[in-house]
Amino acid sequence: MNSDSGSESEAGTETDLITIDDFSRVQLRTALVLEVEPHPDADRLWLLTIDGGGETRQIVAGVRGHYSEDELKGRTIVVVWNLQPATIRGVESRGMLLAVQDGDVISLLGPDGNVAPGSQVR
């Protein structure tokens, strides 16, 4: 940090910048939440079965306590589709939903209107 810049921004530093080519590798798409189940080993996690446009997957989402099963089921969300699978508390997750956190409030990202599952986010 140089003396002219003040404190470091929450948004990151110049060294955190990615190229448009880096960003173009990320596949963001809409997904319809088909099923919601509690994670068997974690009080803050949901297991979501999602339809990403002809392909069904399971993702582990840390929004339990912020969203109920009823609020999630049938909702269209935005997910990182091509994220490497990860095992979270013993359960495989094949994607990541996108959300905004402001203090204790978490808000899921999704389209304003009706869109088909698997629609690309641009």
Secondary structure, 3 states (H helix, E strand, C coil): CCCCCCCCCCCCCHHHCCCHHHHHCCCEEEEEEEEEEECCCCCCCEEEEEECCCCEEEEEECCECCECHHHHCCCEEEEECCCCCEEECCEEECCEECEEEECCEEEECCCCCCCCCCCECC
